Amino acid sequence: MNDDPHSDPRDPATRVRKFAPGDIPQIRAIARESPQAADWAEESYLAIERDAQLAWVIESGDTVCGFLIARTVASDEAEILNLAVAPSRRRAGYATSVLQACLSQITRLRIQRVFLEVRESNLRAISFYEKQKFVRTGRRPGYYQNPSEAAVLLMRELTG
């Protein structure tokens, strides 16, 4: 399923490719190490292809370093459901690379707006998305549980 690989010019062994079911164990390990990311059940990852969701991984060699899962919610809108990078690989451009691959693909699908929400306390993620041209569009009190916390809503307009 490597029909859309993107290599990272900083590290030729690093590339973004479409998700494959064999990636699930490594993705789940990253999610467990990332308390801000949603830790989905294995069945949810298996449903990605069945439910026509969009998913990518970024890998270095044979090791998955991060992932992004999105879905279309209307003919011209998409939502990022989950993005996480292994703690040992953070702040090295992996999240930017996988997000850019996602935005490139959904732009080709004629998506015009991308939405997401993030825990209000996750200031690093909010800063990251704002640097990627996402803007705050609202807040949902009590959206997250364990612990209860508000969600910051973000949106980015895309141009073809």
N, C-alpha and C positions, 0 to 999 in steps of 0.2 A: 504494500500500500504506500509506496514511496513516490507517488506520482507528482508531488508538489514539494520536493525538498528544497530547503533554503540553507546554504551553508553560511556560517558566521565568518566574516573576513578576518576577525581577530584570532580565530582558532579553526583551522580547516577541518579538524576532527569533530567540530560541533555543527549540528544541523537541526533544522526544524522539519518535521515530517508529520503526516497525518497519523492520528492515533490508530493503534491496532489492539485488539483484545489481549494480545500477549503482553501489552504494556501495563495491564491492570495491577499486578503485584508491586511494581516500582512506583506507580502513581499513588496507590494507597499508602505506601510507606512515606512518600513525600507529604501527603495530606495529613498523616498522623503526626509528622514532625512540624506541621504548620498549623498551630491552633487557630489562626485567623481564617484558614481555608475550611470549606465544608468537607467533612470526612464522610463520603458517601459509602453505602453498602456496595459490595461487589456487583449485585444485581443492577444497580443504577449505572455502573460503568458498562456492563454488558448491554444495557438498553440504548447506549449512545447511537449505534448504527441503526437499530430498529426504529428509534424515534426520530431519525434524521437530524440528530444534533451534529454539531461541528466540533471537532476536537483535534488538537495537535499536541505533540510532545517535542521537547527540545532535548537532544541527546548529545553526549560527548562520548565518542567510541560507541560502546554498547550499553552505556549507562544513561537512563532517563534522568535528566536533571530538573525538569519542570514540565508543566502541562497547562493547557487552557481548554476549557469546554464552553461552548456557546450554543445558542439556538436562535433560529429565526422566530419572531413572535408575530410578525405581520409581513406583508409583501415587501415592505421597505424598512423594517425594523428588526434589530437583533438584540440579544441580551447575553452578556458574558456571565456565565453561571459560576465558574470556578477557575482561578488561576493561582498556581503555587510553584515555587522554585525551592529545591532542596536547600536547607539552611547553609550548607557548606558552599553553595554556588551563588548565593545572593550577592547583589551589588556588583555583578560582573556583566550585566547586559542580557542575561538569559530571558528575563521577563519581557524586556523590550523586544527582543527577537521573536519570541513566540506571539506576542501581541501584534507585532507588525505583520506576521504571516497571517494571522486571523483577519486583521483589517484589510489586507490585500485581497484575500479570498472573498470576504463578504462584500467588499466594494464591487468585485466582479459579479456578484449576485444582485447588484443594484440596490443593496441596502443603503439607506440614507442616514439612519441614526442607530447608534449602539448605546445601550443602557447597561448599568450595573449598579449594585449597591455594595457598600463596604461598612464594616463596623466603625462607628464613630471614633473609637479609640485607636484605630489602625492608621495612625498619622503617616507612616511610611507609605502605605498603599495609596492613601488619598493624595499625597504629594506626587507619587509616581504617576497616577492617572492624570492629575492636573498637568504634569509635564508632558503628557501624551495628548494634550488638548481636550481632555474631558472637562466638563464644567459641572458644578453642583447645581442640581435642579430641585432638591428637596431633602426632607428628613422624615424618617418613619420611627417614631418613638416605640420602644419595646419590640422592635422587629426581630432581634436576635435573642436567643435564650442561652442559658448556661455560660456566662452570666447574661442577664437581661441587659440589652443595650440597644440604642438607636442605630438605625442604618442611615448613612449618607448616600443619597441618590446622585448618580453621575451620568452624564450623557455626552456623546461626541457626535457631531455632524460630520458626515462623510461626503466627499465629492468624487465623482467618477473620473 
